[in-house]
Each structure stands twice: as structure tokens, then as C-alpha cells.
Amino acid sequence: MGGMSPGRRRRLARSVLLLVLVLVAGALWLRDRAGPASPAATASPLTTAPPPAVAAADAERPVEARSWRLAVTTHPPGARLSIRAADGATRRARTPFKATMTGGELELTLARAGYNRLVQRVALDRHRALDLWLDPAGLLHHKLGELRSGSNPKQVAFSPDGRELWVSLLGGHGVEVFDTSTMRRRKAIRLGQHGAVEVLFTGDGRTVYASQMETASVWEIDRASFRVRRHLATKGSWSKVMALSPDERTLYVANWVSNDISEIDLGKGRVRRLLKTVRTPRGLWPTADGRRLYVAGFEDGELQRIDLASGRAKTLLRTGGALRHLVGDLEGRRLYADDMGTNKAFVVDLASERVRKLATTDNVPNTIDLTPDGRVLYVSNRGRNGSSYYLPGPEWGSVLAIDAASGKVLDAMVGGNQTTGLDVSADGRLLAFSDFLDNRIHVYAVPPYQQLAAGGGGRAAAHRAELAKR
């Protein structure tokens, strides 16, 4: 080696060192294979991949006889879990739970003090990870999950087929789209430099409209591709709520600052006329015959009816509060309104245009919606305001389920900071609502009306003690 160059000596030394490391690693691997398994490995569930021979044998078995991984997470954790197999064998544990089990039909029962008992049936025919929510004792609705959204989710809207949930982001740059089956975000759609206030679907679900205050405009979006087709000016100021005419050829847009309604011809993409309204118009509801348009005036708590042929208007109600949202039943018999200033919900008989108080809500009601059968009115309530609209207040938000005929509160859910957006799916099976300051969406299963009516008020009384923050 005396005649070997310095570079060659260095390369040789590195090769020898590498060979030594390989031999040491091989010896350690052989020792571990020959030695006994550690106590931790034998005590833990079989969550690692089985040896090749075992996996091959398992693959030859029927699906229900194979081994599958099952994970169960609950909110809150620490629930007692009972897993009952088809043959009656039962396994008990606490959540969170992970194990490898023989496949087949399983019945999972979850229990925790202060919460409703939850029973879930699961076909263990593949690896499953379940994320389950326990409901406070007495609640008649069942929580299915939560979604994390972008900044300040103002409104939520189910697509007509119920497959997607669209969320307008007042503090973001447009809207987000979530898959309702996976609870995962599918798409974020940017609408220029500002956020969106409301979203509205056409009846066939192919087109979505999103209103934008700062630009006094509406964005028309192709639902299938998530692409913007058109950007429509309203010629008003601070455009918010939208409504489609029954034939979907006209779009009405409430302009908060200019105190008028933009009537947009969708065929031409232009404003046909501006209809003057009561101050700060917000909620809109066109009648099924296309002759009248009802407007909720926020400034003075006014309900106005506009004759669309003549443009003449009549005020039907003046509360001195702050009327916010309107929704009517599918039969065209009743119209509902909520008042943020007086904490009340009202109902209008559309034949006589007589208005009566339906119910008292929680503090600062926001969005309202009806079940498709018109029997339950849902009301989101923001809770008492803080020092600023963009700061949490002293109360949590809430959602009330109100009997649309009697005004009785059938159930109540406690939300987060400023519960605002709300929507019921077209099939009446799902309810979604947003916490404006928490950037969070809650999704619930809606029980049948008969179950709500027979539920003794659910948590209508109990939830009130939980609204004040401690």
C-alpha cells in the first residue's frame, strides 16, 4: 500500500467501513428473528402486516372470514365500546380502539356518561376506520361529523342531489366544496380578490351562483367543472342574498347599501331593472306564481311585498328590530321570517298576508330553513354579540328545530362561536350549519318528524344552561 495514491487509500477505507456496517446490521437482524417476541408485541393488537404465508392463506378465505383492521375513534374519547359479532361473540374495550378482527357483520355499541347510547352496524369486509360522535343526553338529532373550512363560513348549501356541500367564505376568496359522503374538501373556487356571501343552486344542480358584496356582483359557476362561466354586475351596492324566479330565467339580488333589488335577466346577463325597497334589504322570497317578491328589511325589521308587474310595494310587518331571512314552504301557503333584533320567528299566511309570531328564538337568530315537508323550521342563532362582529361574544351559538305549525321547540343543538349559515338537504335527511368565527361546519342526521314530535322537546330546555360561556 506504500505505493498507493492518497485518493485510492481513502476509497479503500470507505469500502471496508461500509462492508463492516453491512455485516453488523445483518447479524443484528438474524438475532432479532431468532429471539423471543417482546411482551409489548404480544400484548398489542395485530395492526402490522402478517407474514407472507399467513397473508396468502387469509386471501384464500371468504371475505367475512378474513382478518381486517378496525379502528374506532369517538368524540369525546373514553367511551365504553362493545363489539358483537354475528355469532354472538362480544369484545369490550374503550375508545380510541384499534385491533385486527375477523370480518363479518358487527354491531358496535358505544356508551358514555352524559351522552346518548350509540349503536352502529358495520360490515367488516375491508379495513375500517370509524370516526363517531356521541350526542349529549336527550338530543334527538345525531351528529355525523365536522368539517374545517376557510375563513368565516357565512353560508352553507347542499347541492340538490345532496352529494356536495358548498360553503361561502366571507373572509376568504370565494367558496369551498365538500363531499358529503367522505366529509372531505373537493375544491376551493377563487372568486377574484374577495370572499362570497351566499351560494344558490339551480333546480337541476348544474349551475351555482355566488354573491359578492365588495364588487356588487354575482359569479356564475359550472358545478361539474367548478369553473366560472360569467361575472354578473348587479348595479347595486353591497350585494348579498339571491333568489331565482320560478322559471329560473331571472335572478333577484338584494343590495344592502343601495336599498334596492337587482332583477337580472339571466339569458342576456344584464340587469333588467332595480326595484326600490325598504332599508337594508336582505332576505328574499319570490312566490311560485312569479307575481310577488317578499323582502326582509334589516334596518327597521320590515317585511315588504313587491308586485313584480307594477313594481308597487306594501309593508306587511314592522317590528323595529332587524328582519334577516325568509323561507317559504313548497306549497306556497306559508312564509317564515326571523328577526335578529327581537329574537322572534314569524309566519305569514300568503293567501291573506296576515302575519303572526311563531316562536321565540335564542339570541340573535340568523339563517332559517324548512324541511321539505314544511313541518320543521330550523333557526341558527349567533348568540349575544361581543364588542365586535368579528370577535367572540359571551354566548355559544345554537340551532333550534321548531314545529312550523305550533311554534314548539322540538330540539336544540349547541354550536360554537357565531353559528350562522344553515341548510337542510333536499331529501330532508341532512342538516348543516356553520360557526362563523371558528371556521367549522357541523353535519347532523335529521330524524323523522314523528320522532321529533314525540321526543318531549329533546334538548330544548337543557341546552339553555350551556349557552353562556364559562
Phi, psi and omega in degrees: 000351183299326181272001183285139181290156180301322181294320180292323178297320179296318180295322179294319180296320179295323180295317180296317180297318179297320179296319179297316180297319178299316180295320180294315180298321179296320180296318179295321179296317179295322179297317181295324179291326183279333185283167178289152177292149180286155179302323182297322182291322181284334182275336184279156176297160181279080182260351178268166181294138180287163176302154183306320181295319180293316180299320180295318179294322181295324181294337180279345183279161172300156184305317183289347180259355180280170178262133180227150177277135177235126176236134180233119176244139179235155174238111358283166178285178177083019178280149174283126184245129174240126180245116183248123180276171182298330180276003178095349178295136185235138176238137182240143182199186174240153177269147002288147187231137174218135178193163171257128187226160175290137184292174181130186179280127180239147172245117181257129177239127182241135181219142176205140182303132178089003183229155175295147173290135182240128178243126179233134174257130187231133172268106181275077180245011176195173176295131184233139172233112185257130178244104190243145181249132175266136184264143177305145183307129178097345180292135182268338175272152179244128180282130181261334181169178177230147176240140174264126184248180173286195190287127173056071177293108187276318182219152175234144181212125174285142171294155182304329178274358177076004184278338183230154173237119180262136185235124176272135184250102182293327181262006181252218182229041178141230184227159174239150181238128181243145174277123184285341180276324181260346184063027180246152180286132178265321188200146168246126183249115182276134180240073180070221187259005185229174180272191179235151180265304184228158171231148185216131180261148165286164184300325180276356177076007184274336183236141179234136175249138178232126181269151182222121185292309190299326181259002182047059186209171177230135177259129177261123188239136172280119186294321185295319184260348184065022181260145177285127177271311184217157174238109189257124176282143180263342185063017174249202179221126177065062184286135185232270190280145180236157173208142178264144173293160181305324179273000177061024176265346182233138176246126175260135181228126179276128180253107190299318186268322182278358175056052177205173179242128174276126175256105188257126174281110185287335176295317180267342181073027182229155176288124179280316177197164174249125181260120179290144185225182168296171186290144181045068177293142178226275182298144180227146174207107175276143179284159185296336179274357177074012185265331186232152175229123178263141185230133174266119178266119185284320189301315185239010180068046184254143171249119184244143174245128179249129172279116188287339178284315184261338185084358180288147185234153177221136178268123183263337184208140174220108184264341188080002180261236183208087179293135188242305192230151178230144173208138180242159178283161185293335181280349180076026182262325185229147175237137182243146180219151173237153186235112181293332184278331183249357182056052181224154170245139182240157175229138180245128170280112188289338178289316182259346185060028173277138183246137174220155175290133177265313186199160169268133182260183168283181185292135174057067177295147183241266186267147177231154175203155180253150167292155183304329179278358177074014187264340181232129175256122176263137181230122172272141182233126185285333188088164182303138183290154171273201181289342179216154177300332183260017176235143180300143178264187183280356181233152169282156175282177181202167173228129178253140171256113188246135174296119187290346179263311186267339184084002179288137176281119186269334181192164181209137178242135177272130180258211181245222181276115179059070174295122193231283183293150181202143175203146173251135180295158184298332178271358176077010184267338185236146174233133176231143173211156186247151169255105191302319183268351180258354182054051186220143177240133175256140177236128182235153169274135181266123178284161176300154181303319182301322179291321178294316182296329181264008187270008176065025179089359178052237179254026180304319179273316186296328186292336184298327180288347183258358185283321181287130180286143181247000000 
